[in-house]
């Protein structure tokens, strides 16, 4: 087994391993994967991803393709776009409530005059 890369945290390591498994590459995680400490940082959180030596070049190609895909992703695919869209509906709801609060007294006046 040869070390492919090191990542910080077990979640990131499991994502890398799952991506490699999907591409047909065996991967092993070594390090702070299932350690006794829930909150780790720095070198304590480092997890090494190992692959078989005969699959090392394929694994490097998968990692490179993933990095290129992240760089070339459209702005709508970025995480920040989802947060902005999530905030936008709050503004629409607030605007609708404001309109209702302004229109309701006018409708009462019109109904009272009829």
LINGI-V923667 format. One record per residue. N is the residue number from 1. PSI is psi in whole degrees, 0 to 359 (999 if undefined). D_LAST is the distance of its C-alpha to the last C-alpha in whole Angstrom. Layout:
N,PSI,D_LAST + N,PSI,D_LAST
This chain:
1,138,86 + 2,144,85 + 3,125,82 + 4,310,79 + 5,172,77 + 6,139,76 + 7,166,72 + 8,118,71 + 9,148,69 + 10,330,70 + 11,313,66 + 12,322,67 + 13,319,71 + 14,326,69 + 15,315,67 + 16,315,70 + 17,319,72 + 18,320,69 + 19,318,69 + 20,320,73 + 21,320,73 + 22,332,70 + 23,5,73 + 24,21,76 + 25,128,77 + 26,140,78 + 27,145,78 + 28,142,79 + 29,133,77 + 30,137,79 + 31,220,78 + 32,56,75 + 33,303,74 + 34,53,73 + 35,171,75 + 36,345,75 + 37,124,72 + 38,324,69 + 39,110,68 + 40,157,71 + 41,161,71 + 42,220,74 + 43,339,77 + 44,335,76 + 45,0,73 + 46,131,75 + 47,128,75 + 48,137,78 + 49,121,77 + 50,143,80 + 51,159,81 + 52,149,84 + 53,325,86 + 54,346,86 + 55,6,83 + 56,315,82 + 57,320,82 + 58,320,79 + 59,320,77 + 60,322,78 + 61,320,76 + 62,317,73 + 63,320,73 + 64,316,73 + 65,322,71 + 66,317,68 + 67,320,68 + 68,319,68 + 69,321,65 + 70,322,63 + 71,322,64 + 72,6,63 + 73,143,59 + 74,151,56 + 75,331,54 + 76,339,51 + 77,351,54 + 78,156,55 + 79,328,53 + 80,331,51 + 81,324,49 + 82,322,48 + 83,320,47 + 84,319,45 + 85,325,43 + 86,324,43 + 87,333,41 + 88,322,39 + 89,330,37 + 90,320,36 + 91,320,35 + 92,319,32 + 93,317,31 + 94,319,31 + 95,320,29 + 96,319,26 + 97,321,26 + 98,317,25 + 99,318,23 + 100,320,21 + 101,328,21 + 102,326,20 + 103,328,17 + 104,312,16 + 105,324,15 + 106,321,13 + 107,325,11 + 108,319,10 + 109,318,9 + 110,319,6 + 111,324,5 + 112,328,6 + 113,344,4 + 114,999,0
